[in-house]
Structures are given as structure tokens and as C-alpha cells.
Amino acid sequence: MNPHELSPWSMFLSADVLVKAVMIGLAFASLMTWTIFLAKSAHLLLARRGLRKALARVANTRTLTEAQLAAGRGSSLPASLVAAAIHEVRISSDSTANGIQARAASRFAEIVRAEARSARYGMGVLAMIGSTAPFVGLFGTVWGIMNSFIGISKAQTTNLAVVAPGIAEALLATAIGLAAAIPAVIIYNHLVRATKSYLDLVGRTSGAVARLLSRDLDRNYGGALARRAE
């Protein structure tokens, strides 16, 4: 048998239908891994850069009204936090300062949790690929070797030239499984660290807005605060 006949492509073409399906599925999983990596890395990089700039603007303000102007009225995280604080002040004009702060903190927690879910979106797929791809590849290998032994039995020979191609095709499935799983695990761990760094920044932004609310309550507690927020 010529060496080129044992190339990965020729082994794929001559593999059993089920083994081919396993290889194609693993190749698709690998493609998903790299797509998620590129998309999440770009998203986290841009989000972290934008949030850091917005936090710097909000941290230099003295009131929620100034912070609202600094954060803008879009759908950014700082704008959402400031809007939640101002809305709570407006609808709680007859409440105590502690009550307003507690309800605002609850709103902040909901916004932060939603941001955390958005930041972690897609990472479950990486975890699944990293944990299951080796076993899927191993299944393809076991199936292929089983077929090879059946072929050996039918041919009634143990000649290596007859045995080797089928076993090589089967082992290729395991190799592809590992090629899909190893990057998935590495990328997952990298994105976990990147997401944690971003969520730390989210927490700092929430704390900055909470401090602005506390200062406003100290300065304008009562009905005057409600009129100022309107």
C-alpha cells in the first residue's frame, strides 16, 4: 500500500459511515469552538474597554443626574444602573433612605446578574465539547476497530497490510476528538478568566452608582430628592 493512501483524507474517505459521521461531528464541534472563541473574545474586549471608559466618566460625577448625562441614555450598563437608581428614587419619595437603597440594590443585582448571563453565553457549549469530544472520538475508534476485527475474521488473515488501514482509520476518530477537546478546554478556561475580569468591572460600576445614590440621599433626603430626580 502506498504511503499516500494512509493520509488523513484518504483514511476519512475509506472509513465506515458511522466513523465518518463521528469525524464530521467532531470537526463541526471544533469549528464551533473557534467561532465562540473569536466572537466572545471580541465581545469581552470591546465591552471591557467601553465599560472602563464609562466608569471613569461616572466616577467623576457628584449626583445621579450628572451621572445620567455622563453615561448617556442608551442601553449600556452604566446607563441602566443610573436609570434604575433614579427610577427607584422617583417612585419611593415617601420611603426612608435605607428602604430606597435596599430596593435600588435589588435592582442593581438583577442588572448585574443579567449582564453576567450575557457575558457567559456560549461558554456552556465549550464545556460540553471539552468534556464529551474525547468520548465521542473514542466511540468512533471502538466502532472502527470492531469493524476491522470483523474484516480480519472474514479475510482469515492477520497480515499487517490488511489490518493497519482499518485500525488507522479508527484511531483517526480519537485524534480528531482530542483535537476538538483540547482547544475547547483551554479556550473555556481563558474565557472564564476574561469573564471574571469583566464582571469585576461590572461590580465596580454598580458600586459607583450605589455610592452616588447614597450621596444624593444624604443631601436631598425626602421630598426634595424626589423633585430633583423628576
N, C-alpha and C positions, 0 to 999 in steps of 0.2 A: 504494500500500500504506500502510495506516495505521501510525503510529509504534508503537502498542502491539503490533503484530504482530511487531515485532523485539525484543520484550522477551526476556530470558534464558529465561524459562519457555516462551514460545511457540516460541523457536528450538530448545529442547530437545525439545519435543513433535513438531516437524516434522523433526527430524534423522533421518539414516539409522539403522537398527537398530544397526549396529556402532558408530557415533559415540555413540549413546545408551548403549551398554554401556560404552564408554570413559569417558564422563562419570559414569556411576553408580559405576564402579570407582574413579575419582579422588575422588568425593565420599565414598565409603566409606574410602578411604585418609586423607582429611582428617579424618574422624571418628575414625579410629584414632589419628592424630597427637595430637589434642587430648585424647583419653581417656588415652593414655600420659602426656602432659604432666601432667595433673591427678593421675593415680594416682602417678606417680614423684615429683612434687614433694611431695605429701603424705607419701609413704613416707619420702623422704630427710629431710624436715623433722622428722618425728617420731623417726626413727632417730637423727639427729644430736643432737637435744635429749636423748633418753634416754641415748645413749652418753656425752654430755658430763657428765651428772649421775652416771652410774655410774663414769666415770673419776675424777671428783672424790672419790667415796667410796673407791674402791680405792687411789688415790694417797695417801690419808691413813692407810692401814693399814701395819703393820710386818711381818706374816707372811702366808703364804698362807692359813692358817686364818682369820685376821681378814678377809682379802680375800674368802674364800668366803662368810663371813657378810654382808659388806657388799654383795657382788654378788648374793646370793641363789642359789637352786638351780634357777632357770628355764632357759630356752633362750637367754638374752641372750648377746651376745658376751663381755662380761667374765666371766660365769659359766662359759662354755665354755672360755675360756683358763685360768682358775684351776683348773677341774676337770681339764683336760689336764695342767697342771703337777703337781698333787697326784697324779694317777694315775701319771705317769711316775716320781715320787719313790717311790711305793709299790712299783712293780714293778721298780725299779732300785736296791734297797737295797744291793746288793753292788758297784755300779759307782762309778767315780770321779765327782767333781763335774763335771769337764769333759764326761764322757760323758752325764751326766744333762742338763746344759744343752744339749748338742748335740741330743739326741733331743727334748727339750722344744721347742727352737727349730724342729725339723722339724714337730712337731705344731702349733705356733703358725702356721707358714707355711701349712699345709693349711687351718686355720680361716680365716685371713685371705684366702686365695685363694677359698674358698667364699663368704665374705662379699662379696668383690669381684664374683664371678659373679652373686650375688643383686642387688647394687646396680646392675649394668649390664644386668640382664634387661630386655628390651624395647627397648633402645636400638638394636639392630641393625635393628629394623623401621623406626625413624625414619631411619636412614642409607639404607636401601633406598628408602623413599618419597622422600626428598630427592634421591636420585641418579637414580631412574627415572621419577618422575611427569612431569617435563617432556617426556621422550621418548615416554611413553605418550600424553600430550596432543597431541604433535606428530604421532604416528601417526594419531590421530583426525582431526586437521586435514588431513593429507595425503589420507586416505581421503575426507573430506567434500569437499575441493576437487576431487579426481578425479571424484567423482560430479557435482559442479557443472559441470565441463567437459563431461562426458558429456551432461548435460541441455542445456547450451548447444548442443552439436553436434546433438542431436535437435531442439531448438526452432529451430535455424538463425537465432539472433538473439544480438546482444551487448548488448541493452537492459539498462541497469543495474538496472532494476526486476526483471528476471528473474534476473540474475546475483547481485545483492547478498545475498538471503536465504540461498542455499546457502553462499556464502563466509562469511557472518557465523556461520552455524551451525557451520561447520568451525572457525573461529577461536575459537569459544567453548570448544572442547575444549582448545586450548592455554592459554587463560586459566584454566580450571579446573585444568589440570595445574600451572601456576605457582602458583595459589592453594593447591594442596596441597603443593608442593615447598618454597616459601619458608618457611612456618612450620615445616615439618619440619626444615629445616637450622638455623634459628635455635633451635628448641627442643632439637635434638640438641646443639648447642654449649653451650647453657645447662646441660643436664643433665650434660654431660661435666665442666664446671667444678664443678657441685654434687656430683657423684660423687667427683671428686678431693678436694674438701674433706672429704667424709665418710670416704674411705679414708685420708686423712692422720690423722684422728682414730682410725680403727681401728688404724693403725700405732702411734700413741702409746699406745693401750690395751695392745697387745701388748708394747710396750717396758716399760710399767709393771709388767705381770705378770712379765716376764722379770727385772726388777730385784728384785722380791720373791723370786723363786725363787733368785736369786743370793745374796741376803742370808740366806735360810733355809739354803742350802748352806754358807755361811760360818760360820753359828752352830751348825749341827747336822749337820755332815758325818758320814756313816757310818750306823751302825745307829740312832743316836738320832734322826736325821732321819726314818727310815722309821717308827719307833714314833710319832713326833709326828704324822705325816701320817695314820696309821690312825685 
